[in-house]
Amino acid sequence: MKKPYFKPSKDDPPPLRTMVSRNIRFHEVDMLRIVWHGHYAGFFEDARIRLGTEYKIGYLDLYTHGILTPIKTVYVDYIQPLRFMEKITIEGILHYSPAARINSEYVIRNEGGDVAATGFTVQMMLDMEWQLYLTQPEYYRDFCRRWRAGEL
């Protein structure tokens, strides 16, 4: 078993999850006829946008509340290649953190259900002047309170 990307504490609520399905497009494959490694960050984004939409913590939701959330870290473990027109599913998993950050994990499966790649992103939280939040801003703190209370 692989080591978890984010180690939960015993009091953390369970992760929030979503799934996105799509086909590999022609412009995403390279001369070896497999998905170019740089496109995996975009696949992660597909799931991250779905998570944000489902739980009202998407880029625009946070922006409306004065929170910028640029990506700080992207990490990918490539397991097996994906090919043109192959149907994939991307599972997005949001992990709880008491910090002013968003920890998301991803599992990409090929059309046979085999894991093709896994990875994670970390987003930091900045105010509208691009200053780092040291604690969770109010809107995100309220989201985390509802998550911990099982209201999501």
Z-matrix of the N, CA and C atoms (Angstrom, degrees):
N
C 1 1.464
C 2 1.519 1 109.55
N 3 1.312 2 116.24 1 141.23
C 4 1.452 3 119.79 2 -179.91
C 5 1.524 4 110.69 3 -77.43
N 6 1.307 5 114.89 4 153.67
C 7 1.456 6 121.19 5 176.79
C 8 1.530 7 108.55 6 -69.21
N 9 1.353 8 117.95 7 136.52
C 10 1.472 9 118.32 8 -179.82
C 11 1.529 10 111.13 9 -65.80
N 12 1.314 11 115.74 10 145.20
C 13 1.464 12 120.07 11 177.91
C 14 1.520 13 111.05 12 -69.50
N 15 1.336 14 117.35 13 -38.31
C 16 1.457 15 122.14 14 -178.94
C 17 1.521 16 107.79 15 -125.37
N 18 1.310 17 116.86 16 120.58
C 19 1.460 18 121.18 17 -178.93
C 20 1.529 19 108.95 18 -87.01
N 21 1.346 20 117.19 19 117.12
C 22 1.465 21 119.16 20 -179.10
C 23 1.526 22 111.51 21 -77.02
N 24 1.314 23 115.56 22 152.34
C 25 1.461 24 119.01 23 170.10
C 26 1.524 25 106.81 24 -90.82
N 27 1.311 26 117.13 25 163.48
C 28 1.463 27 120.36 26 -174.01
C 29 1.524 28 113.17 27 -65.09
N 30 1.327 29 118.32 28 -20.99
C 31 1.462 30 121.60 29 -178.66
C 32 1.526 31 113.80 30 -95.29
N 33 1.319 32 117.82 31 -1.35
C 34 1.463 33 120.51 32 -178.52
C 35 1.529 34 111.04 33 -70.47
N 36 1.336 35 116.94 34 142.89
C 37 1.472 36 118.63 35 173.10
C 38 1.524 37 109.62 36 -70.03
N 39 1.334 38 117.43 37 161.09
C 40 1.467 39 119.31 38 178.88
C 41 1.526 40 110.51 39 -62.82
N 42 1.330 41 116.79 40 150.66
C 43 1.468 42 120.26 41 178.04
C 44 1.525 43 111.53 42 -59.56
N 45 1.334 44 115.33 43 153.37
C 46 1.457 45 122.27 44 173.50
C 47 1.524 46 107.42 45 -95.39
N 48 1.333 47 117.40 46 141.40
C 49 1.472 48 121.06 47 -173.00
C 50 1.523 49 111.55 48 -131.81
N 51 1.319 50 114.37 49 153.89
C 52 1.461 51 121.91 50 172.94
C 53 1.524 52 108.20 51 -150.73
N 54 1.335 53 115.84 52 164.57
C 55 1.468 54 121.84 53 178.07
C 56 1.524 55 109.23 54 -131.65
N 57 1.328 56 114.73 55 142.58
C 58 1.461 57 122.64 56 175.10
C 59 1.526 58 107.13 57 -130.01
N 60 1.335 59 117.14 58 134.60
C 61 1.463 60 121.27 59 175.26
C 62 1.517 61 109.05 60 -116.57
N 63 1.311 62 115.86 61 142.61
C 64 1.471 63 120.93 62 177.60
C 65 1.516 64 108.84 63 -163.61
N 66 1.333 65 115.82 64 167.96
C 67 1.456 66 121.42 65 176.77
C 68 1.529 67 109.37 66 -102.22
N 69 1.320 68 114.88 67 150.86
C 70 1.463 69 120.49 68 175.42
C 71 1.521 70 108.16 69 -71.72
N 72 1.319 71 116.40 70 128.60
C 73 1.465 72 121.90 71 -178.60
C 74 1.529 73 110.52 72 -91.66
N 75 1.325 74 115.37 73 158.38
C 76 1.459 75 121.89 74 -177.09
C 77 1.535 76 112.24 75 -56.15
N 78 1.323 77 117.10 76 -43.75
C 79 1.469 78 119.16 77 -176.41
C 80 1.526 79 113.00 78 -69.64
N 81 1.341 80 118.15 79 -6.79
C 82 1.465 81 121.00 80 -179.11
C 83 1.530 82 113.28 81 -91.82
N 84 1.341 83 117.40 82 -7.21
C 85 1.467 84 119.36 83 179.95
C 86 1.529 85 110.57 84 -100.83
N 87 1.324 86 115.13 85 153.19
C 88 1.465 87 120.69 86 -179.37
C 89 1.531 88 110.68 87 -103.55
N 90 1.322 89 117.05 88 -170.06
C 91 1.464 90 120.65 89 -177.18
C 92 1.531 91 113.19 90 -66.91
N 93 1.334 92 117.28 91 -14.45
C 94 1.465 93 121.05 92 175.39
C 95 1.536 94 111.42 93 -87.14
N 96 1.343 95 115.83 94 0.51
C 97 1.463 96 124.15 95 179.61
C 98 1.525 97 113.40 96 68.37
N 99 1.321 98 115.72 97 25.96
C 100 1.463 99 121.09 98 173.99
C 101 1.528 100 107.71 99 -124.20
N 102 1.331 101 115.61 100 163.15
C 103 1.463 102 119.37 101 -179.64
C 104 1.523 103 109.26 102 -63.26
N 105 1.337 104 114.48 103 129.18
C 106 1.467 105 121.05 104 176.96
C 107 1.527 106 108.26 105 -65.50
N 108 1.313 107 116.71 106 138.00
C 109 1.465 108 122.21 107 -172.64
C 110 1.528 109 113.80 108 -56.03
N 111 1.312 110 118.27 109 -31.84
C 112 1.456 111 121.32 110 -178.30
C 113 1.518 112 114.66 111 -67.40
N 114 1.323 113 118.03 112 -17.44
C 115 1.461 114 120.32 113 -178.61
C 116 1.529 115 113.31 114 -79.49
N 117 1.312 116 117.70 115 -13.25
C 118 1.461 117 119.41 116 -178.55
C 119 1.529 118 111.49 117 -64.45
N 120 1.319 119 117.82 118 -32.19
C 121 1.466 120 120.27 119 175.98
C 122 1.531 121 109.93 120 -61.33
N 123 1.324 122 117.50 121 -36.48
C 124 1.465 123 121.16 122 176.49
C 125 1.517 124 112.23 123 -67.62
N 126 1.331 125 116.91 124 -36.25
C 127 1.465 126 120.33 125 176.22
C 128 1.532 127 109.65 126 -63.33
N 129 1.340 128 115.46 127 -42.20
C 130 1.463 129 119.83 128 177.03
C 131 1.532 130 109.92 129 -59.91
N 132 1.321 131 115.49 130 -40.91
C 133 1.464 132 120.54 131 179.50
C 134 1.526 133 111.43 132 -60.60
N 135 1.332 134 117.75 133 -38.65
C 136 1.467 135 120.60 134 177.59
C 137 1.530 136 110.40 135 -55.12
N 138 1.329 137 116.62 136 -46.56
C 139 1.470 138 120.77 137 -179.66
C 140 1.526 139 111.08 138 -71.97
N 141 1.318 140 117.07 139 -37.89
C 142 1.470 141 120.48 140 -179.79
C 143 1.531 142 110.63 141 -63.89
N 144 1.324 143 117.49 142 -40.17
C 145 1.462 144 120.85 143 177.66
C 146 1.527 145 110.19 144 -64.69
N 147 1.334 146 117.48 145 -41.58
C 148 1.470 147 120.59 146 178.16
C 149 1.532 148 110.63 147 -62.66
N 150 1.332 149 117.50 148 -43.86
C 151 1.471 150 120.13 149 176.96
C 152 1.529 151 110.49 150 -59.12
N 153 1.331 152 116.09 151 -46.21
C 154 1.457 153 120.61 152 -179.40
C 155 1.518 154 112.29 153 -60.93
N 156 1.334 155 116.33 154 -41.19
C 157 1.462 156 121.16 155 179.47
C 158 1.523 157 111.02 156 -66.56
N 159 1.325 158 116.81 157 -46.07
C 160 1.464 159 120.91 158 -177.63
C 161 1.524 160 112.78 159 -63.97
N 162 1.332 161 117.01 160 -35.35
C 163 1.467 162 120.31 161 -173.37
C 164 1.532 163 113.45 162 -110.86
N 165 1.326 164 116.59 163 8.33
C 166 1.468 165 123.20 164 177.44
C 167 1.531 166 112.89 165 58.54
N 168 1.339 167 114.16 166 40.45
C 169 1.472 168 120.07 167 173.74
C 170 1.524 169 109.95 168 -129.50
N 171 1.338 170 115.26 169 31.04
C 172 1.456 171 120.50 170 178.30
C 173 1.518 172 110.67 171 -72.32
N 174 1.329 173 115.09 172 173.84
C 175 1.462 174 120.75 173 -178.50
C 176 1.524 175 112.15 174 -51.71
N 177 1.343 176 116.96 175 -48.27
C 178 1.462 177 119.84 176 -176.77
C 179 1.524 178 112.18 177 -73.30
N 180 1.335 179 118.27 178 -34.42
C 181 1.468 180 120.34 179 175.13
C 182 1.524 181 109.92 180 -58.84
N 183 1.323 182 116.06 181 -48.71
C 184 1.455 183 120.20 182 -178.56
C 185 1.526 184 111.13 183 -68.28
N 186 1.324 185 117.00 184 -40.96
C 187 1.461 186 121.70 185 179.62
C 188 1.532 187 110.80 186 -59.61
N 189 1.331 188 116.17 187 -42.10
C 190 1.460 189 121.10 188 178.55
C 191 1.534 190 111.13 189 -59.17
N 192 1.319 191 116.48 190 -27.89
C 193 1.460 192 121.71 191 179.73
C 194 1.535 193 112.20 192 -100.12
N 195 1.339 194 116.26 193 19.16
C 196 1.460 195 120.48 194 173.87
C 197 1.512 196 115.21 195 77.70
N 198 1.332 197 116.57 196 25.02
C 199 1.468 198 120.55 197 -177.68
C 200 1.526 199 109.49 198 -120.86
N 201 1.317 200 116.40 199 123.11
C 202 1.468 201 122.41 200 172.96
C 203 1.521 202 107.18 201 -99.36
N 204 1.339 203 116.82 202 141.69
C 205 1.470 204 119.74 203 -175.86
C 206 1.531 205 111.46 204 -132.71
N 207 1.328 206 117.52 205 67.73
C 208 1.464 207 118.54 206 177.68
C 209 1.527 208 111.28 207 -69.10
N 210 1.319 209 114.49 208 155.60
C 211 1.461 210 121.22 209 175.71
C 212 1.528 211 109.06 210 -73.52
N 213 1.329 212 115.61 211 130.32
C 214 1.467 213 121.63 212 175.69
C 215 1.529 214 110.46 213 -98.90
N 216 1.337 215 115.78 214 -39.19
C 217 1.463 216 120.92 215 -175.70
C 218 1.524 217 110.16 216 -139.57
N 219 1.341 218 116.07 217 136.90
C 220 1.467 219 122.66 218 169.46
C 221 1.519 220 106.25 219 -127.77
N 222 1.325 221 116.14 220 130.94
C 223 1.462 222 120.97 221 179.55
C 224 1.527 223 107.92 222 -134.79
N 225 1.336 224 116.76 223 134.76
C 226 1.464 225 121.62 224 -179.74
C 227 1.525 226 109.97 225 -131.80
N 228 1.324 227 115.89 226 133.97
C 229 1.466 228 122.72 227 168.45
C 230 1.527 229 106.35 228 -106.98
N 231 1.324 230 117.07 229 113.40
C 232 1.464 231 122.08 230 179.47
C 233 1.520 232 108.04 231 -88.34
N 234 1.322 233 117.20 232 125.91
C 235 1.461 234 121.18 233 -175.35
C 236 1.528 235 111.18 234 -110.43
N 237 1.335 236 116.98 235 -48.07
C 238 1.458 237 120.33 236 175.25
C 239 1.522 238 109.19 237 -150.43
N 240 1.320 239 117.96 238 152.28
C 241 1.461 240 120.89 239 -173.27
C 242 1.532 241 113.51 240 -72.09
N 243 1.321 242 113.70 241 155.72
C 244 1.458 243 122.59 242 173.50
C 245 1.520 244 107.51 243 -113.34
N 246 1.333 245 116.33 244 151.30
C 247 1.461 246 120.74 245 -174.06
C 248 1.534 247 112.18 246 -127.27
N 249 1.323 248 114.97 247 161.86
C 250 1.464 249 123.00 248 179.49
C 251 1.525 250 111.63 249 -50.17
N 252 1.326 251 115.86 250 133.97
C 253 1.467 252 126.87 251 178.02
C 254 1.526 253 113.88 252 70.80
N 255 1.316 254 118.29 253 -1.65
C 256 1.455 255 120.11 254 177.36
C 257 1.529 256 108.80 255 -67.59
N 258 1.326 257 116.44 256 136.65
C 259 1.458 258 120.85 257 176.60
C 260 1.523 259 108.29 258 -83.62
N 261 1.324 260 115.51 259 130.30
C 262 1.458 261 120.15 260 179.04
C 263 1.526 262 109.84 261 -123.51
N 264 1.311 263 115.14 262 157.41
C 265 1.459 264 121.17 263 169.51
C 266 1.517 265 107.31 264 -120.83
N 267 1.309 266 114.52 265 139.92
C 268 1.459 267 121.29 266 179.37
C 269 1.516 268 106.62 267 -119.26
N 270 1.319 269 116.41 268 117.57
C 271 1.459 270 120.61 269 176.22
C 272 1.521 271 107.52 270 -94.76
N 273 1.313 272 115.97 271 126.85
C 274 1.456 273 122.01 272 174.78
C 275 1.513 274 108.83 273 -104.76
N 276 1.320 275 116.06 274 132.15
C 277 1.459 276 121.51 275 -176.49
C 278 1.523 277 107.70 276 -128.65
N 279 1.327 278 116.15 277 117.05
C 280 1.457 279 121.32 278 179.71
C 281 1.523 280 108.53 279 -95.28
N 282 1.329 281 116.02 280 122.56
C 283 1.458 282 121.67 281 -179.27
C 284 1.525 283 110.11 282 -100.86
N 285 1.312 284 115.87 283 136.93
C 286 1.458 285 121.73 284 -179.69
C 287 1.528 286 110.69 285 -66.30
N 288 1.315 287 115.56 286 142.79
C 289 1.457 288 122.35 287 172.08
C 290 1.522 289 107.96 288 -147.20
N 291 1.320 290 117.80 289 135.97
C 292 1.465 291 119.78 290 176.06
C 293 1.531 292 111.77 291 -77.35
N 294 1.304 293 117.60 292 -7.67
C 295 1.465 294 122.42 293 -178.42
C 296 1.525 295 111.12 294 -83.97
N 297 1.324 296 116.01 295 171.45
C 298 1.469 297 122.25 296 177.20
C 299 1.523 298 108.21 297 -85.18
N 300 1.321 299 115.99 298 68.30
C 301 1.460 300 122.86 299 -179.51
C 302 1.517 301 109.49 300 -156.51
N 303 1.326 302 115.83 301 160.66
C 304 1.460 303 122.17 302 178.45
C 305 1.526 304 107.39 303 -120.00
N 306 1.323 305 116.26 304 118.47
C 307 1.464 306 123.20 305 -179.44
C 308 1.523 307 109.05 306 -105.38
N 309 1.324 308 116.48 307 113.63
C 310 1.459 309 121.03 308 -179.11
C 311 1.522 310 110.12 309 -121.95
N 312 1.309 311 115.57 310 138.79
C 313 1.465 312 123.04 311 178.51
C 314 1.521 313 107.89 312 -117.29
N 315 1.339 314 116.42 313 153.84
C 316 1.458 315 120.79 314 -176.19
C 317 1.523 316 110.36 315 -138.47
N 318 1.334 317 114.60 316 144.41
C 319 1.464 318 122.02 317 173.15
C 320 1.523 319 106.28 318 -130.39
N 321 1.340 320 116.61 319 120.54
C 322 1.459 321 121.41 320 177.98
C 323 1.523 322 107.81 321 -105.74
N 324 1.338 323 115.18 322 126.37
C 325 1.466 324 120.79 323 179.48
C 326 1.525 325 109.68 324 -116.48
N 327 1.331 326 115.16 325 144.21
C 328 1.468 327 119.48 326 176.31
C 329 1.524 328 109.36 327 -79.86
N 330 1.338 329 116.66 328 -179.22
C 331 1.462 330 118.99 329 -175.56
C 332 1.526 331 113.11 330 -67.25
N 333 1.319 332 117.85 331 -16.91
C 334 1.463 333 121.50 332 174.97
C 335 1.523 334 112.72 333 -85.55
N 336 1.341 335 116.56 334 -2.87
C 337 1.462 336 120.88 335 -179.78
C 338 1.519 337 114.36 336 88.30
N 339 1.339 338 116.49 337 0.29
C 340 1.462 339 119.73 338 179.25
C 341 1.528 340 110.16 339 -78.31
N 342 1.311 341 116.30 340 145.00
C 343 1.463 342 120.68 341 178.35
C 344 1.527 343 108.96 342 -71.86
N 345 1.324 344 115.51 343 122.89
C 346 1.464 345 121.63 344 179.49
C 347 1.526 346 111.39 345 -99.64
N 348 1.328 347 117.10 346 -30.70
C 349 1.464 348 121.08 347 179.49
C 350 1.520 349 109.02 348 -162.27
N 351 1.311 350 114.79 349 153.15
C 352 1.460 351 121.77 350 172.07
C 353 1.519 352 106.89 351 -134.34
N 354 1.306 353 115.69 352 165.32
C 355 1.457 354 118.24 353 177.49
C 356 1.506 355 111.77 354 175.56
N 357 1.332 356 114.84 355 -172.05
C 358 1.453 357 119.44 356 179.64
C 359 1.519 358 110.69 357 -153.61
N 360 1.321 359 114.30 358 162.27
C 361 1.461 360 121.69 359 170.49
C 362 1.513 361 108.32 360 -131.93
N 363 1.322 362 114.96 361 152.23
C 364 1.462 363 122.31 362 171.54
C 365 1.519 364 106.28 363 -124.62
N 366 1.330 365 115.53 364 128.36
C 367 1.458 366 121.13 365 176.18
C 368 1.529 367 108.18 366 -112.18
N 369 1.314 368 115.96 367 133.77
C 370 1.457 369 119.81 368 175.06
C 371 1.520 370 108.54 369 -91.31
N 372 1.313 371 116.62 370 166.75
C 373 1.457 372 121.28 371 179.11
C 374 1.527 373 109.26 372 -116.90
N 375 1.337 374 114.65 373 127.50
C 376 1.462 375 121.80 374 -179.79
C 377 1.523 376 108.68 375 -124.55
N 378 1.334 377 115.87 376 153.62
C 379 1.460 378 118.70 377 172.75
C 380 1.526 379 108.71 378 -82.70
N 381 1.308 380 116.70 379 -178.12
C 382 1.470 381 120.81 380 -174.53
C 383 1.531 382 112.70 381 -70.20
N 384 1.319 383 117.66 382 -11.26
C 385 1.470 384 121.32 383 174.40
C 386 1.532 385 110.80 384 -98.90
N 387 1.328 386 117.01 385 13.22
C 388 1.460 387 124.45 386 178.37
C 389 1.534 388 112.72 387 66.88
N 390 1.341 389 115.65 388 28.32
C 391 1.461 390 120.63 389 175.27
C 392 1.526 391 108.48 390 -95.45
N 393 1.318 392 115.57 391 137.29
C 394 1.460 393 122.14 392 -177.27
C 395 1.523 394 111.32 393 -67.29
N 396 1.326 395 116.27 394 130.27
C 397 1.464 396 120.32 395 171.16
C 398 1.522 397 107.54 396 -74.05
N 399 1.312 398 116.91 397 131.94
C 400 1.460 399 121.19 398 177.15
C 401 1.522 400 111.68 399 -91.21
N 402 1.328 401 116.47 400 -21.95
C 403 1.465 402 122.33 401 173.54
C 404 1.528 403 107.02 402 -131.42
N 405 1.300 404 116.22 403 165.12
C 406 1.462 405 120.10 404 -178.53
C 407 1.524 406 111.06 405 -61.78
N 408 1.338 407 117.39 406 130.40
C 409 1.457 408 119.34 407 173.61
C 410 1.532 409 110.24 408 -65.39
N 411 1.313 410 116.33 409 157.63
C 412 1.465 411 122.28 410 -171.75
C 413 1.532 412 113.82 411 -51.86
N 414 1.328 413 117.89 412 -47.56
C 415 1.464 414 120.56 413 -177.26
C 416 1.535 415 111.17 414 -60.86
N 417 1.323 416 116.65 415 -44.62
C 418 1.462 417 119.77 416 -179.48
C 419 1.530 418 110.62 417 -73.01
N 420 1.312 419 117.65 418 -34.75
C 421 1.465 420 121.22 419 177.23
C 422 1.530 421 110.05 420 -61.27
N 423 1.358 422 116.85 421 -40.71
C 424 1.462 423 120.47 422 177.94
C 425 1.530 424 110.61 423 -65.49
N 426 1.346 425 117.62 424 -40.64
C 427 1.463 426 121.49 425 175.73
C 428 1.533 427 109.97 426 -57.93
N 429 1.332 428 117.37 427 -46.80
C 430 1.473 429 121.10 428 -179.40
C 431 1.524 430 111.62 429 -65.24
N 432 1.329 431 117.40 430 -35.32
C 433 1.465 432 120.65 431 177.40
C 434 1.530 433 109.74 432 -62.92
N 435 1.349 434 116.87 433 -45.44
C 436 1.463 435 120.68 434 178.83
C 437 1.534 436 110.91 435 -65.52
N 438 1.325 437 117.33 436 -36.84
C 439 1.469 438 121.79 437 177.68
C 440 1.531 439 109.57 438 -61.70
N 441 1.330 440 115.85 439 -49.31
C 442 1.470 441 120.11 440 -178.76
C 443 1.535 442 111.78 441 -63.98
N 444 1.345 443 116.36 442 -31.25
C 445 1.463 444 120.89 443 -179.78
C 446 1.530 445 112.19 444 -81.06
N 447 1.334 446 117.61 445 -3.35
C 448 1.462 447 121.03 446 179.75
C 449 1.517 448 113.18 447 76.36
N 450 1.326 449 117.13 448 23.60
C 451 1.469 450 121.67 449 -177.57
C 452 1.510 451 113.69 450 -91.22
N 453 1.314 452 118.86 451 -0.01
C 454 1.472 453 121.18 452 -178.05
C 455 1.517 454 111.07 453 -98.93
